[in-house]
Amino acid sequence: MNMNKLSAKVSPCSAPTPATGQLSLLECGTRCGSVQSGLQEAGQSGLRFRGCCSQCPLTAARRGATGLLLAACVAWSYAWAAHYAKDTLTKLQSPFFIMWFCSVWNLFSFPLYYLGHVVGSQPRQQPCTQFRVCSRFVGRGELSSKVLLKVAAPFSLLHSASEYLHLLALHHISISDSSTVLCCSQAFIFLLSWIGLKDRFMGVRIVAAILSITGIVMMSYADGFHSDSITGVALGVGSASTSAFYKVLFRKRVGQVQPGAASVLMSCEGLCSVGLHSWFCALLYISHVESWPTPQHIPWDTLCLTASLLLAFNVLVNMREVLTYPTLISLGILFTIPASVAVDSFMSSAPHTSQVRMVARAIIAAGYLMLLLPEDWDERTAGWFRVLWHGHEESLMGEEIEADQPKPTVVAALP
């Protein structure tokens, strides 16, 4: 064979793919986008394949590490927001005013999204153009403030009701109990999606919903039948179910959670709070249902901290598709339970947690983890066990064949 053939130019696409490892290399190179189809030099293509494959695990590891960091930020932002909200309620007995003030801060959602767009995207667009692109879920007609308010009004109502019930629940239970009840919203989302959106029925998620309901019942009667726990947990369940209905309606009207659409909708919710909920807030003040002190005596420090932390929590949850894997952000919501327990123990004189509450939190956490399983988890698990079993059999058969084959006689060649 002529040795000069090794230096001939070969197209990488025309080469045969006899091995599975080469296919994975090609897929890896296609996904990373670092392999160009016009490569002609075989040596250059091999270098590019190796460089791309070395970047793929690093990209996945970096994305996973970012997800864990953001999950911790989600957990701590919610825990501290609940703590400052509870602290504000002790100084300002006006839960609707607190809810209204925090909802107004949602106006900053789209500006924050556009700031990330300017930093991370190369073809930068004008704010109005980007706003119209993210507002496609409204329709193809004329985009006006009236249309936006009409679409965002039901979402603003649900969001305000959820936040208001959550503040009322903090009057009766600790922030650790409220965060535990918050995790039950995932079970309510599954039940509402199964009924309203005709999602696939999954037995494991039904079991997870039953576990969540069991944990709620155990937390309600943890302190006896005549205590504030029943009222607080009931209000927390109302907040979680309202939040679940909000997310199911979002899927019905908008589709899957997209960061741009979510930021536009949240900004429109803040606009609804300014234009529609302000009159109701003033009506409660005039009717003496809620009383406000003078502006000098309002705890603006804790109030602004609560609003900013809730805004950070909502932004991180809605931006999960862009920043990291969505499952890791969902785990961040589960991490709110230990984060709230830590804040409760260090920042307030919370009583010792009973064993019933600990068991209830463990049951709700187990149900939440079961709800995070993908739809084809049973097929993947069965396939993994099948590969593991057959791979073990093939290795044993290969060892038996090698043992049965006679060893070749080695003859030394004399020079």
C-alpha positions in Angstrom: 0.0 0.0 0.0 1.2 3.4 -0.9 2.0 5.5 2.2 1.2 8.7 0.4 -2.5 7.8 0.7 -2.4 8.7 4.3 -2.0 12.4 3.5 -4.9 12.6 1.1 -7.7 15.0 1.8 -10.8 13.2 3.0 -14.3 14.6 3.7 -15.3 13.8 7.2 -19.0 13.2 6.2 -18.1 10.5 3.6 -16.2 8.4 6.0 -17.9 5.2 7.3 -19.1 5.0 10.9 -18.3 1.5 11.9 -18.1 2.2 15.7 -20.6 3.6 18.2 -17.9 5.8 19.8 -17.4 7.6 16.5 -21.1 8.3 16.3 -21.2 9.8 19.8 -18.2 12.0 18.8 -20.0 13.3 15.7 -23.2 14.0 17.7 -21.2 15.8 20.4 -19.5 17.9 17.7 -22.8 18.7 16.1 -24.4 19.8 19.4 -21.5 22.0 20.4 -21.4 23.7 17.0 -17.6 23.7 16.8 -17.4 21.2 13.9 -17.9 22.7 10.5 -19.1 20.6 7.6 -16.5 22.1 5.2 -13.5 20.6 6.9 -11.2 18.9 4.4 -8.1 18.1 6.4 -8.4 14.8 8.3 -5.9 15.9 10.9 -7.7 19.2 11.6 -11.1 17.4 11.9 -9.7 15.0 14.5 -8.3 17.9 16.5 -11.7 19.7 16.4 -13.5 16.5 17.4 -11.3 16.0 20.4 -11.5 19.7 21.4 -15.3 19.7 21.1 -15.7 16.5 23.2 -13.5 18.0 25.9 -15.8 21.0 26.0 -19.1 19.0 26.2 -18.5 17.6 29.7 -17.2 20.9 30.9 -20.3 22.7 29.6 -22.6 20.2 31.3 -20.6 20.5 34.5 -20.6 24.3 34.4 -24.3 24.3 33.7 -24.9 21.9 36.6 -22.8 23.9 39.0 -24.7 27.1 38.0 -27.9 25.3 38.6 -26.9 24.2 42.1 -25.8 27.8 42.9 -29.1 29.2 41.6 -31.1 26.5 43.5 -29.4 27.7 46.6 -30.3 31.3 45.7 -33.9 30.3 45.1 -34.1 28.6 48.5 -32.5 31.4 50.5 -34.3 34.2 48.7 -37.7 32.7 49.5 -36.6 31.9 53.1 -35.4 35.4 53.8 -38.4 37.0 52.0 -40.8 35.0 54.2 -38.8 36.0 57.3 -38.9 39.7 56.4 -42.5 39.5 55.5 -43.4 38.0 58.8 -41.3 40.7 60.5 -43.1 43.4 58.5 -46.5 42.0 59.6 -45.6 42.4 63.2 -45.0 46.1 62.6 -47.6 46.8 59.9 -50.9 45.0 60.3 -51.9 45.5 56.6 -51.3 42.3 54.6 -53.1 43.6 51.5 -51.0 46.8 51.4 -47.8 44.6 51.8 -49.0 42.3 49.0 -49.8 45.3 46.8 -46.4 46.9 47.4 -44.6 43.7 46.6 -46.7 43.1 43.4 -45.8 46.5 42.1 -42.1 45.5 42.0 -43.0 43.0 39.3 -42.7 45.9 36.9 -39.0 45.4 36.9 -39.2 41.8 35.5 -39.0 42.7 31.8 -36.2 45.4 32.3 -34.2 42.7 34.1 -34.8 40.2 31.3 -33.8 42.8 28.7 -30.6 43.6 30.7 -29.7 39.9 30.5 -30.6 39.9 26.8 -28.2 42.8 26.2 -25.4 41.1 28.1 -25.8 37.6 26.8 -27.1 38.0 23.2 -25.0 39.1 20.3 -27.7 40.4 17.9 -29.0 43.0 20.3 -32.5 44.3 19.7 -34.2 47.5 20.8 -36.4 47.3 23.9 -39.6 47.8 22.0 -38.7 45.2 19.4 -37.7 42.7 22.1 -41.0 43.4 24.0 -43.0 42.7 20.9 -41.1 39.5 20.3 -41.8 38.3 23.9 -45.5 39.4 23.6 -46.4 37.0 20.8 -48.5 34.9 23.2 -51.0 37.8 23.3 -51.8 37.4 19.6 -50.9 38.7 16.2 -53.2 41.7 16.4 -52.3 45.2 17.5 -50.4 45.3 20.7 -51.8 47.9 23.1 -52.0 48.5 26.8 -55.6 47.6 26.8 -54.9 44.2 25.3 -52.0 43.6 27.7 -54.1 44.4 30.7 -56.9 42.2 29.5 -54.6 39.3 29.2 -52.7 39.9 32.4 -55.7 40.7 34.6 -56.6 37.1 35.5 -52.9 36.3 36.2 -52.6 39.4 38.4 -55.7 38.4 40.3 -54.4 34.9 41.0 -50.9 36.1 41.9 -52.3 38.7 44.3 -54.6 36.2 45.9 -51.8 33.7 46.4 -49.5 36.3 48.0 -52.3 37.6 50.2 -53.2 34.1 51.5 -49.5 33.4 52.1 -49.2 36.6 54.2 -52.3 35.6 56.2 -50.8 32.1 56.7 -47.6 33.6 58.2 -49.8 35.1 61.0 -50.4 31.6 62.3 -47.5 29.3 61.3 -43.8 29.6 61.0 -41.9 30.2 57.7 -40.6 26.6 57.8 -44.2 25.3 57.8 -45.2 27.7 55.0 -42.3 26.6 52.8 -43.3 23.0 53.4 -46.9 23.7 52.3 -45.5 25.6 49.3 -43.9 22.4 48.0 -47.3 20.8 47.8 -48.2 23.2 44.9 -46.4 20.8 42.6 -49.0 18.1 43.5 -51.8 20.5 42.8 -50.2 21.4 39.5 -50.2 17.8 38.4 -53.8 17.2 39.5 -55.0 20.4 37.7 -53.0 19.6 34.6 -54.3 16.1 34.5 -57.9 17.3 34.7 -57.7 20.5 32.7 -54.9 20.0 30.2 -55.4 16.2 29.8 -51.8 15.4 30.7 -50.6 11.9 30.8 -51.8 9.8 33.7 -48.9 8.5 35.9 -49.4 6.3 38.8 -46.2 7.5 40.6 -47.5 11.1 40.5 -50.8 10.0 42.0 -48.9 8.4 44.8 -46.9 11.6 45.2 -50.1 13.6 45.4 -51.4 11.3 48.1 -48.2 11.7 50.0 -48.4 15.5 49.8 -52.0 15.4 51.1 -51.0 13.1 53.9 -48.2 15.5 54.9 -50.6 18.4 54.9 -53.0 16.6 57.2 -50.2 15.6 59.6 -49.0 19.2 59.7 -52.5 20.5 60.4 -52.9 18.4 63.5 -49.3 18.5 64.7 -50.2 20.9 67.6 -53.7 19.4 68.3 -57.2 20.1 67.1 -57.5 23.6 68.8 -54.5 25.5 67.6 -53.5 28.0 64.9 -51.8 25.3 62.8 -55.0 24.2 61.2 -55.9 27.8 60.2 -52.4 28.6 59.0 -52.0 25.4 57.0 -55.4 25.9 55.5 -54.4 29.4 54.3 -51.1 28.0 53.1 -52.9 25.3 51.1 -55.1 28.0 49.6 -52.0 30.0 48.6 -50.4 26.9 47.1 -53.5 25.8 45.2 -54.0 29.4 43.8 -50.3 29.4 42.7 -50.9 26.0 41.0 -53.9 27.3 39.2 -51.8 30.3 38.0 -49.2 28.0 36.5 -51.7 25.8 34.8 -53.5 28.8 33.3 -50.1 30.0 32.1 -49.6 26.7 30.3 -53.1 26.9 28.9 -52.8 30.5 27.6 -49.1 30.9 26.9 -47.6 27.4 26.7 -44.4 26.2 28.2 -42.6 28.6 30.5 -40.5 30.9 28.4 -38.3 33.6 30.1 -39.3 36.4 27.7 -43.1 35.7 27.9 -42.9 35.2 31.7 -41.1 38.5 32.2 -43.6 40.4 30.0 -46.5 38.8 31.9 -45.0 39.6 35.3 -44.4 43.2 34.2 -48.0 43.5 33.1 -49.1 42.1 36.4 -47.2 44.9 38.1 -49.0 47.3 35.9 -52.3 45.8 36.9 -51.4 46.2 40.5 -50.7 49.9 39.9 -53.8 50.5 37.9 -56.4 48.0 39.2 -55.5 47.0 42.7 -54.7 50.4 44.0 -58.3 51.4 44.3 -59.1 48.3 46.3 -56.2 49.0 48.6 -57.5 52.6 49.1 -61.0 51.2 49.7 -59.7 49.0 52.5 -58.0 52.0 54.1 -61.1 54.2 53.8 -63.3 51.5 55.3 -60.9 51.0 58.2 -60.3 47.3 57.4 -56.6 48.0 57.2 -54.9 50.9 58.9 -51.6 52.5 57.8 -49.3 54.5 59.9 -47.7 57.7 58.7 -45.0 57.3 56.0 -42.3 58.0 58.6 -43.4 55.0 60.7 -43.8 52.5 57.9 -41.0 49.9 58.0 -39.7 50.7 54.5 -36.4 48.7 55.1 -38.1 45.3 55.7 -40.8 46.1 53.2 -38.3 46.8 50.4 -36.3 43.8 51.4 -39.3 41.5 51.1 -40.3 43.0 47.7 -36.8 42.7 46.3 -36.3 39.1 47.5 -39.7 38.0 46.1 -38.8 39.6 42.8 -35.5 37.7 42.8 -37.3 34.5 43.6 -39.8 34.9 40.8 -37.1 36.0 38.3 -34.9 33.0 39.1 -37.8 30.5 38.8 -39.0 31.9 35.5 -35.5 32.2 34.0 -34.6 28.6 34.6 -34.8 27.5 31.0 -32.0 29.9 30.0 -29.7 29.8 33.0 -29.5 26.1 33.9 -31.4 22.8 33.9 -35.1 23.3 35.1 -34.9 20.3 37.4 -32.2 22.0 39.5 -34.3 25.1 40.0 -37.2 22.9 41.0 -34.9 21.3 43.6 -34.3 24.8 44.8 -38.0 25.1 45.8 -37.5 21.9 47.8 -34.4 23.4 49.4 -36.6 26.1 50.8 -37.6 23.8 53.6 -34.1 23.4 55.2 -33.3 27.0 54.4 -36.5 28.2 56.2 -35.8 25.9 59.1 -32.3 27.4 59.4 -33.7 31.0 59.3 -36.4 30.1 61.8 -33.8 28.6 64.2 -31.3 31.5 64.0 -33.5 34.5 63.6 -36.5 33.8 65.8 -37.3 31.9 69.0 -39.1 29.1 67.3 -40.1 26.2 69.5 -38.6 22.8 69.1 -39.9 21.0 66.0 -42.1 18.0 66.9 -41.5 14.6 65.4 -44.9 14.8 63.7 -43.8 17.9 61.7 -40.5 16.3 60.8 -42.2 13.2 59.5 -44.7 15.4 57.6 -41.9 17.4 56.0 -40.1 14.2 55.0 -43.3 12.8 53.4 -44.0 16.0 51.5 -40.4 16.1 50.3 -40.6 12.5 49.1 -43.8 13.3 47.2 -42.1 16.4 45.7 -39.2 14.4 44.4 -41.5 11.8 42.9 -43.3 14.5 41.0 -40.0 15.6 39.4 -39.6 12.2 37.7 -39.9 12.4 33.9 -42.8 10.8 32.1 -40.7 8.0 30.7 -38.9 7.3 33.9 -40.2 3.7 34.0 -39.0 3.0 30.4 -35.6 4.5 31.1 -35.2 2.5 34.3 -36.2 -0.7 32.6 -33.8 0.0 29.7 -31.0 0.7 32.1 -31.6 -2.6 34.0 -31.9 -4.4 30.6 -28.6 -3.0 29.4 -27.0 -3.8 32.7 -28.3 -7.4 32.7 -27.5 -8.2 29.1 -24.1 -6.5 29.4 -23.2 -8.7 32.3 -24.3 -11.8 30.4 -22.3 -10.8 27.3 -19.2 -10.2 29.5 -19.6 -13.7 31.0 -20.1 -15.3 27.6 -17.0 -13.4 26.3 -14.9 -14.8 29.2 -16.1 -18.3 28.5 -15.3 -18.1 24.8 -11.9 -16.8 25.5 -11.3 -19.6 28.0 -12.4 -22.3 25.5 -10.2 -21.0 22.6 -6.7 -22.6 22.5 -3.9 -20.2 23.0 -1.8 -19.8 19.8 1.7 -21.1 19.8 4.3 -18.3 19.7 7.2 -19.0 17.4 10.2 -16.7 17.8 11.5 -15.5 14.4 15.2 -15.8 14.0 17.0 -12.9 12.5 
